[in-house]
Amino acid sequence: MRFLFSVIANRDGEQFAEPDEMEAIDAFNDKIEAAGQRVTAVGIAGLDTAVLFDNRNDLNHISQSPAIDSEMYMAGFWIIEADDVTTAHALALEASKACNRLIEVRQIFH
């Protein structure tokens, strides 16, 4: 089973990981990589870089803005492989502690 771990940051001071957070994130990445659970992990540029495209019904609309403008936003993500939901949830607790951010977990269907 694959799961999306969305790293949820708050615009008020959580945009960039501190050096100690990066060390903990690297250690978590090493752990799940060694266990064969890490599919990918990335950070995402801030909301101020978002460009929104809407070409439904040939609208051809482009705006320099996020789709959802909120104090909380997705700042990165992991895609992990886990045998079951219980394992994924345990890893999410570790991920949240490592990056010092909220983690939203959703199963990926394929």
N, C-alpha and C positions, 0 to 999 in steps of 0.2 A: 504494500500500500504506500502511496506517496501523499505527502502533506506539504502544504504551503504554510510556512511560518512567516507571517508579515511582522516586521519590526515597526512598531507604532511609536513615533516620537511626538513630542510637543514642541511647537515653535518657540516656546519660552525656554531656551537654553539647552535643548536636547538635540540640536541639529547635527552636531559633530561629536563623535566618540572621544572621550578623554583617553590619554595614553594607557591608564590602568584598565579601562574598558576594552581597548583594542587588544591588550595582552590577554584578557579573559576571553574575548571573542576568538582570538587565534587559538587558544588552548581548547576551546569548545570545538572549533572547526577541526583541529587535529584529532580530537577524540572521535568525532562522528565520521571523519574521513577514514581513520584506521578501522572503524567498525563497519565500514561499507554503507553507512547511512546517509552520507552527504552526496546529494546529486549536484547541487550548486548553491552558492551563497554570494550575494552581491549587496552593495550599498547603492542607493539611488540619489541622484542630485536633488536639491531642494525644490520646493514648490515654485519658487521664483523663476525656475528654468522650464516649467511645464508649458507645452504648446498643445492646444486642444483642436482636433480636426473633426469637422462634421460635414460629411459629404452624403448624408442620407438624402434621398430624393434630389440629388445633384445640387445641394445647398452650397457646396464649395465654401464653407465658412471655416476660417482659421483664427484662433484667438490665443494671445499670450497669457494663458491662465490655466490653473488646474481645473479638472472636472468638478471636484468638490473642494471648496475653500473652507478649511476648518483649522482650528488650533492644533488638532491631531492629524497626522498624516503618515503614510507609509514611507519609511526612510530606507528600507532595505528588505531583503527576504532571504530565506533559506528554502530550498526544496529538499526534503529529506525522505528517505525510505525507511519505513518501520513495519514490523510484523503486524502491529495492531494499534488501535487507538490509544490504549493504555500506555504503550511505549512512546508513542508520539507525544502524548501529554506530559510524560515524565521528561522527555527531551525539551519540550517547550518551557518547562519550569527552569531547566538548566540554561537554556538560551536566554530567557528573560533575566536571570541573574547575571549571566556573562555580559550582556550588552546594556544592562540597567535600563531596559525599556519594556513596555508592554509587548507581548507576543500574541497575535491572533492566529489561531490554527484552523485551517480548512483542508479537508481532504481533496485531493486532485483526482478527478475521474478521467480514465483513458481507456 
